[in-house]
Amino acid sequence: MNLLNEMERYATDNNIPIINKMSSNLLIDAVKSKQPKSILEIGTAIGYSALLMAQYMPQDGKITTIEQDASRIDLAYDYIARAGRTEQIQLLDGDASTILSDLEGTFDLVFIDAAKAQYLDYLCKIVDKLSAGAVIIADNVLFRGMVLSEEPPLKRYKTIVKRLKEYLQFVNTDSRFTTTIHHEGDGVAISYYQGANKK
Ligand SMILES: C[S@@+](CC[C@H](N)C(=O)[O-])C[C@H]1O[C@@H](n2cnc3c(N)ncnc32)[C@H](O)[C@@H]1O
């Protein structure tokens, strides 16, 4: 069994939410066509999507990935080491909302896959770190169909649904971004950043 298959099995057996097949196909396509030299991932879990992206990006490209759950961080370090990609993938340990404000460098591709209610906050914190033409991929933006549903969401999901709507509203109306929402899986928004001068 290869490492990614082993990780898929571990995630299923231990209820760890990793990217689903439909979203991962979109993610792989974006990485293949963009060929990003620098990737930022928000939400590492055990490192599955980071290792997936690493397979398709340029060999000298780098991934910065952020995770706050201690046990997942340990597993991610282990898997990244086993894949021989410790030089390529830097794992930052902590709350993305804090880490993003202090992050250095610019990013050609950003994969947002952490706290659903924080997506817009994450994007606002990194917008000045996007290279012109950068791709932003946000997973689960339709949140089990609730984001586009006419029915009011269950009370416990109200905030998530409201905030995801705000995220989509932002990337659909801010002239710096061109966005397509893919309805496959749990919904994936792919936005292209046109650069700071466009606003
Ligand atoms: C859906 S999982 C990520 C899956 C991963 N991208 C993959 O497909 O293999 C979301 C992860 O984000 C982490 N997370 C949630 N809020 C976070 C935050 N504020 N800062 C850092 N990590 C966060 C969770 O602990 C969880 O492991």
The ligand as a Gaussian input file, in Angstrom:
#p B3LYP/6-31G(d) Opt

LIG

0 1
 C      -10.654000      19.292000       7.031000
 S       -9.270000      19.162000       8.044000
 C       -7.926000      19.412000       6.940000
 C       -7.746000      18.274000       6.000000
 C       -6.513000      18.369000       5.136000
 N       -6.453000      19.616000       4.411000
 C       -6.519000      17.224000       4.138000
 O       -7.344000      17.270000       3.215000
 O       -5.731000      16.286000       4.302000
 C       -9.290000      20.690000       8.890000
 C       -8.144000      20.857000       9.882000
 O       -8.066000      22.222000      10.240000
 C       -7.660000      22.293000      11.581000
 N       -8.038000      23.608000      12.084000
 C       -9.295000      24.066000      12.350000
 N       -9.233000      25.348000      12.769000
 C       -7.927000      25.692000      12.754000
 C       -7.231000      26.885000      13.089000
 N       -7.884000      27.973000      13.510000
 N       -5.896000      26.901000      12.977000
 C       -5.216000      25.798000      12.542000
 N       -5.824000      24.642000      12.209000
 C       -7.157000      24.595000      12.314000
 C       -8.394000      21.141000      12.252000
 O       -7.738000      20.758000      13.446000
 C       -8.358000      20.078000      11.176000
 O       -7.316000      19.161000      11.369000

